[in-house]
Amino acid sequence: MSWTPLLEENLWDTINSAWRRMRPAQRKLWEVIRISPEKWIQNPYGDRGNGFWVVAIIGSTVVWYNDIEHGFNCSTFTKWGIIPDYWCNQDGLEVTVQKLLNQITTGEEQVGKATLHNL
């Protein structure tokens, strides 16, 4: 079976399923940071699918869906529209939102470096 990029309507199914699993605090944060999904460039891994879907922004951090690995990730960006790092986390959106909530609450970075591939 060959890989094909995720369609936006399928991404919405994934987002809506995650929203139903979110606790109230996670939902509150999600409602503040979410955006309408848009494709951002990520080179080279995102090239084949014309980028990855960005679903939320908080400060200089984007929450994006890696449809190759089937999971949400966070990356710090410096240029709008470009995801500089490739992450292959297979986290649900509610897990990623909780990591951000933990970082806001404790000040500690919650993203695992073991899955980061710096480009």
Buried (B, 14 or more C-beta within 10 A) or exposed (E): EEEEBBEEEEBEEBBEEBBEEBEEEBBEBBEEBBEEBBBBBBEEBBEEBEBBBBBBBBEEBBBBBBBBBBBBBBBEBEEEEBBBBBBBBEBBBBBBBBBBBEBEEEEEEBBEEEBBEEE
